[in-house]
Amino acid sequence: MLKTGKLFRLRRLSLAGDGRHLLVPLDHSVSDGPIVPADQWDGLVRALVDGGADGIIVHKGRARAFAPDILKSCALVVHLSASTAHSADVHAKVLVADVEEALRLGADAVSVHVNIGSDTEAQQISDLGAVARSCDAWGMPLIAMVYPRGSRIADPRDPALLAHLANVAADLGADMVKTSVALPLERMAEVVAASPIPILAAGGPPDGSDLVAYGTAVMDAGCQGLAIGRRIFSAPSPCALVSRLSAVVHRGARSVPDADRASGKSTQTPTDYSTIVAGVA
């Protein structure tokens, strides 16, 4: 049985209370460099909050810099893993923070990145297990970001492989798993059926096609949320895009943000499921 503290925090990760999640990772500044100029950071976070994101994912140092009111209606996930694009092995993730630090920062959850098939897979799996043990002790939800990466991976979109990754996350103690989507996209339902924990679909359509249609397709396949970073924070209007994706994730349970309501802009885009599936197959 989950501890009360973990149950409370898991509830805060779904603002609509429906157990579905729209998370926006912003941890790319460690791996790839700045995502926006420093003076635009708070504006980006406020746009994500106003658009209806359930949570944002950042590293510990960034979390310390937030204004007290900035996450007034949005959960905080502190990412514990890191590497940079300049490393000799870009798939080697190391722990750079711990659960106790995240608790002191007021985090609602933590996340750990594991690359299955990488040269350092063994250490990353060990790290995930250790973090899960601390999360259990402190009542902290754990999101495992588990990806098939490295020279040993023949097909990173193989449903059987992704099902294996989801079970690695579950068996080592994660509460949710963020992973890649299967291709063809409708086969993501097989991954969901094999997973004992909720799956958050990562990224976006591999061919760069419509993100809202992609979100609709993976939610229809049974995923319990989306975790999308780059396609959101690089959009012309992150607030508007988050609003549309929130409507997809929560099936209209969330209210339309004031800015969109005032403009009369719809947060729903007609979606042809067969088109998006065919587009990424």
Secondary structure, DSSP 8 states (H G I E B T S, - for coil): ---HHHHHHHHHT-TTSSS-EEEEE-THHHHT--SS-GGGHHHHHHHHHHHT-SEEEE-HHHHHTS-TTTTTTSEEEEE-EE--TTSS-TT--EE---HHHHHHTT-SEEEEEEEETSTTHHHHHHHHHHHHHHHHHHT--EEEEEEE-STT-S-TT-HHHHHHHHHHHHHTT-SEEEE---SSGGGHHHHHHH-SS-EEEES--TT---HHHHHHHHHHTT--EEE--HHHHTSS-HHHHHHHHHHHHTTT-S---HHHHHHT--S-----HHHHHHHH-
